[in-house]
Amino acid sequence: MASRPTKLLLVLSASAAGIAFAATSGTPLPQAKVRLPAATATPAAASKTAAAATTLAETIPDAPVLALAEDAATTFHDSDTMKCGTQKVHIDSPARAFKDQNGTVHLTVSDPNAAGWQWTGANSDFTAEPKTATLDCTSVMTGNVAASNPLMNDPTKFDQKTWIQAVFFQGSTVYAYGHEDYYGTRTAETGCHDAGTSDGLPQCWYASIPLWTSSTSATHLSFARSATAPDHGAIYPHVQYPGHSSTPTAGWIGYGAPSNIIRGRNPDGTADGYYYIFAYASAAYSGQSKGVCLFRSGDPTDRSSWRAWNGSTTTPGFTQTMGNPYSNTNSACAVVQPGTFNTYVRSVVWHKPSRRYIAFFRSSAAVRYTTSTDLLTWSTPQNLLTSTTDQANYPVAIDLDGGDYGDSNFDRLYSNGKSYLFYRVSVASGHTQIARKRIVVSNYSADVPGPTNPD
């Protein structure tokens, strides 16, 4: 049931991020909670505050409540029945989508060997059931670089094996931010853990986030490094690879498993001119806490522009550079609300009516979501899909109403019948699927996109 709209005339106060709100007049909003300024210590000051509260207040629309529309999932892709000849296309990354300058929607994934794949078509091809979007049977990215070039087994190259994790489209180029890791056990490196044994040795695991790019002048994508390794890195570890004697026995050192890229918003919902991405620090090491870090860029096409949040929720800054640790000195990242995010944030979308971000992630028992007005302070997580990781992994929200009104990177949730939760199903060894279920926002009416409802 949709919330009842309310007309309010308010001058909005500063947000938790310390950004001034703009005034709004006569705007229909869902039911709102009004947060008044806190009274100060003296009665006189309290009286002034109470008087000011009649004209100064912060409108906080209700948080969106999500649900899944169907009891049964539909299958978007099945590795056993939707092959490329004899080639099975398996899933080992989140599905990511964008709409190019020609109106073609691309949905990408990477497989366990770090080969990238895509489906293409019109919006209607992706929303049809069964879908009619076409699987491109020529790989769009060869992320297993070290397989053909053993020199890339050097961890300082940040180029051993890379999976597509986030995409950003602009102009006629798509930018793919990946999870790259160096894994010493892939090369039987002395001093590293031998899989299948209980030797007590470290895994020698080291992660970074590089940038690969492809032209979209043709429908087929062909990703290549944005620069010669190691200069194609976007977010490096904050320390050099430390050597086996001081390497954690589990988890990676560095930052990996990035979320999608999300446009930032001012408290009134207008774009703030920045883009944000979450990345995960898998191991606590050398001053870096385990958890998710938030990075910001004014231009995601510039791989060197990302800066990490400084840890302040009152006067947040994005000042920390994650440069190549072999030639720079970097500080550790502050982690965001570790009591909420103790694993990867896979997907973040903006819900305009509630003026909130919605983040999706997994717990051990469910796909969960949480909401925020500022990307830093998040609500108590709610279960969206109770499941094991085999039943649902890599959960992402993609709303296929996006793409026509400034939303070519699908970072909004409209809840107008084309909002989907995409996720991987591990049916059995060697058999994976991409499944999907429609997402609805149960306490808001549909946010219908169009010329009068731009981003």
N, C-alpha and C positions, 0 to 999 in steps of 0.2 A: 504494500500500500504506500503510495507516494505521500511525502510530507506535505502539509498545508503550506502554501506560499504566504509570506508575510512581507508587508512593505515597511521598511525602516529607513529613517533618516539619521545617519550616524557619522561622526568623525572618528575614524578608526585609529587606535593607539598603536604603539610600536609592537612588533612581533618579538618572539623569543630570539630571533636572529638580529634584533636591533634595527630593523628596517621600518621606516615610517610608512603607515598605510595611507592610501589616498581616500578622500571622502567619496561617498556614494550617495545618490539621491533617488528615492523612489524605486529602487531595484527590487523586483520580486525575488525573494529568497525562500528556501525551505525554512522550517522551524529553526530558530536560532537561539543559542544560549548567549547571554550577554555577560561578559566578564568585566567587572568594574575595577577601577584602580584601587589599590589597597590604601586604607587610611594610614596616615602617619601618626607619630607618637602623641602629638598635642591635640586637644579638642578643637582648637581653632583651625588647625591644618585639616583635621578630619572633616570639619564642616565645609571647608572649601572644597575638599575632595568630593564630598557627597554632592555639592552643588554642581561641580564640574562634571560629575558622572551623568547628569541629565543630558549633556551634550557630547560628552566624551566617553566612548565605550568601544569595545572591540566586538564585532559581530563574528560569532563562530557558528557557522552552519553545522547541522548534525553530521557526524561521521557517516560515510556510506556503509551499508550493511550488504555484504555480498552473499550470493547463493549460486548454486549450479542448477541449470534449468532442466537437465535430463537425469534420469536415474542411470541410464546406460551411456557409456562413452561411444563416440563414433571413431572409426579408424581412418586417419588421414593417410597413413603409409604403413605397409607391412613388408618387412624385409624378405619374407619367404614367398609372398605372392605378387609383389610389385617390383620385380627385378629389372636390371639393365642387362638383358641377355641372361648370362649365368651369374652376373655380378649382383651380390646382395648389398644393398645400401643400408648399413646399420647406423644407429644413432648414438653419439657419445658427446653431445653438446646441446645447449638450448637451441630451440628454433628461433630464428630472428628474421624479421620481415621489413621491407621498405618498398616504396613505390618510386620508380625512376621517372625521368623527364618525359618518357614516351607513354606513361600511364600503365606500364607493366609492373605487376607486383612480383617481387622476388622473395622467396622464403629459403633461408640457408640453414644447413646443419654441417657438422663434421662427424666423421666416423671414428672408430677406435684407433685407426692408423693415421689419423689427422688429415685425411682427404676431405675436402669440402664438396658439398653437393647443394643443388638448388632445385626448387620448383618454381615455375613461372606461369603467369596467366593474368586475366583480368580479375577484379574483385569478385565477380560472380563465379569465376572458376574456383576460387578458394572457399566461397560460402556455399556452393552447391553441395548436395549430399546424395550420392557420393561426389566428392570433389572432382573437378575436371582439370585442375591445375596440372601442368606437365612436369614430370621429373626429367631433368636434363641429365642424360646418361654420360656426359663427359664431365669429369671432375672439375670443379672451379678453383681448387686450391690444393697444392701438394705441401702439406704442413710438416710431413716427416722428412725434414731436410737432411738430417744426418744419415738417413738410409742410403742416399746416393752421394753424400759428401762427408766422410768421416771426420773432416776437420771441424765440422759443426758440433762434434762431441765435446769441444772445449766449452766449458760453462760460461766463459767470458764473452762468447759470441751471442748468447741469448737467442739461440736459433736451432736447438736440437729437434724439438717437436712442438708444433703449434696448432691449436684448435680454434676455429672461429667462435667467438663468444659474444661480440657486440658489433653492430653495424651502424654506420651513419652515412646518409646519402646527402650530397649537395652538388648542384650543377649537373655534371655528367660523370661524377666519380662516386664510387662507394668505398668507404673506409672501414676496414674490418680490424677491430681490436681483438687480439687473441689471448688465450692462455698458453704461454710457452713454458715448458719446463725441461730442465736438465735432470736426468735421472740416471745416476751412476750404475744402477743394476742393468740398464739396457746395454751397457758396454762391458759387463762383467769386470768392472773396475775393482782393483784390489782395495780392500778396506771398506767396501760397501756391502750392504746386506744382500745375501743370496736368496732370491725368492724361493719359498717352499722350505726354508730351514729356520731354525731358532738360534741363529748365530749371535744375536745381540748387537750386530753392527748397524750403523745408520743407513738409511735409505739413500742418502746423498741426493736429496731432492731440492731443487732450486728453481723458483718460479719468477716470471716477469710478464709484462703485458706489452707485446710488440704491435706495430701497425703495419698492415698490408693493404694494398689498394687495387682497385680494378676500374677500368673505364666501363661505362654503361652505354656506350655508343652502339653496341650490339647486345642482343638479349643474353647471349652467353657471357658469363663473367669469367675472368681469368686473373686471379689475385697474385700479386708479386709483392715482395718487401717494398716498403716505402722508401728505404735507403739501404745501403750496404750494411750488412751485419758488422758490428752490433749497434750501429746508429739508427736502426729502425725501431729501437725501443721507445716506448711511450712512458711506461711506469716501471722503473727498475727496482730491484731490492735496495734496501738502504745500507746493506753491508756487502763486502766482497764474499765470494764463496769461501767459507771459513776453514776448509780442510776437515778431514774425517774425524780427527780427535775431538773437535768441538761442535760437530754437527748433531742436531737432535736425532734421536733414533726414529721418530715418526713426524710426519708433516713436512711441508715445504718451507724453506726460507724464502722470503720475498712476498710478492703480491700477485695473485692470480684469480681465476674464476670471476672475471668482471661481469657485472650486470649489463643490461642494455644502457644506452645513453639517454638521459632524460633532460628535457629543457627545464630550467629553473623558473620559478614563479615568485612574483611579489605577493604579499599577503592579500591583495585585491584580485589576484589571479592573472594579472598581466605578466608577460615574459620579463624576466630580470636581466636578460642578455647573456646568461651563462648556461653551460651544460654540465651535468653531473654524472658520475659513474661510481658505483661501489665496487671495491675489490677486497678480496679476502686474504688475511694473513693467517696461514694454517698452523704456524708454530710460534710460540713465544720465544724470542731469541734476541739477545743483545739490545735490550731496551724496547723491543717491539712486542706489544701485547697481542694475543690471539684474538681475532675478531675481524669485523669489516671496517675498512677505512673509506672515507668519502673524499673523492677528488673532484676538482672543478676546472673548467676550461672556458675561455671566451671564444675559442675556435677549435672544435674537434678535428678539423683538417690539419692542424698543426700538432704533431705528436709531442713536441717539446713544451706545450703550453699547460700541461696538467699540473695542478698544485693540490697538496693535501690539506685537509681541514686541521686547524691548530688545536682543537679540543675544547674551545670555549663555546658555550651555548648562549652566553650573554652578548659577547662581541665577537662572533665567529669570524675568523680570517682563514684565508687559503693562501698560505705563504710557503709551505714546505715543498721544495723541489725534490723529486725522486730521479736524480740523474744517474748516469753510469757510475757505480760505486768504485770502479777501478780508476776513475779519474776525477771523482767528486766526493765530497763528504756530505752525507745525507742524514737527516734526523728521522727517527721513527715516526710512524703515523699514529694519530689518536684514533682509537676505535669508537664506533658509534654504538651506544646503548648495548653493551655486551650481554646484559641480562635478557635481551630480546633476540639479538642476532649472534648466535653462536655457530653459525654456518653460513653458507653462501647466500647472498641476496641475488636471486636469479632474474627478477623482473620488477620494474617500477613503472607505473603509469600515473597520469594526472586525471583526476575526476573534477571537471570544472564546476558542476553545481555545488559540490561540498567544499570546493577549494582545498582539496587534499590530495596528497600523493598516496598511492597504494602500493605496498611492496609485497612480493610473493617469495616464499622460501619454504624449505622442508624442515619438519622436525622428524624424529624417529618414527612417529605414528601418523603424520598427516602433512598435507600441503596446507600451509597457513598463510594468512595475510594480516597486515597491520597498516595503520594509516598515520599520516603526519602532515602538519601544515608547513614544516620547514626543513624536512629531510634529516633532522637531528633528534627530535623528540618524537617517539613512536608510541602508539597505543598498545594496550594489551593484545597480543596476537589471538586471532580466532581461527578455528579449523575451517577449511574450505572443502577439503577432500580427505577423508580418513583413509589411509592406505599405507602400505609398505613402500620402500624405495623401489622394489621391483615392479610394484603396481603403478607407481607414478613418481617419476624423477624429472629433473630439469624443468620445473613448472614455470611457464611464462604466460603472460596475458597479452594477446594480440587482438585489437579491435579493428576489423576490416572495414569499418566506416571511415577510418582514417585514410589520409593520402591525398585528398582533393582540396583541402582548405588549409594548407600550411603544415599538414601533419604527415609528411611523406615518410617519417621514421616511426610511425605508429606508436607514439608515446602518450596517447590519450585513451581514456575509457569512456565510451558514449552510452553503453548499455541500451542499444537500440536494435538488438537482435543479431548483431554481428560481432559480439564480444566473446572471445574464446579463451579458455585455458588449454594450452597445448602442453603435452608432457610425453615423456618416453615411458613405454611399457617394456619390461624385460620378460618376454613370454617364457623363454627357455634359453639355454646356452646356444648362442648363434642365431637367436630369433628375437628381433626387437620391432617395436611399432612406435609410430607417433599417433597418440590418441588426442581427442579434444572433447571438451564439454563447453556448452555455452554458459557464460557468466551473466548474471543479472544483478543489478543494484536494487534491492527489494524496497528500500525506503525513499527512492527518488523516481520521478518520472524519467522516461528516456530523454537523453540529451541529444536531440536530433541535429546532426551536422548540416551545414549549408552556408550560403553566402552571408546570412544574417547571424550565424553562430561560428565565426572564425575562431582560430586559436587565440 
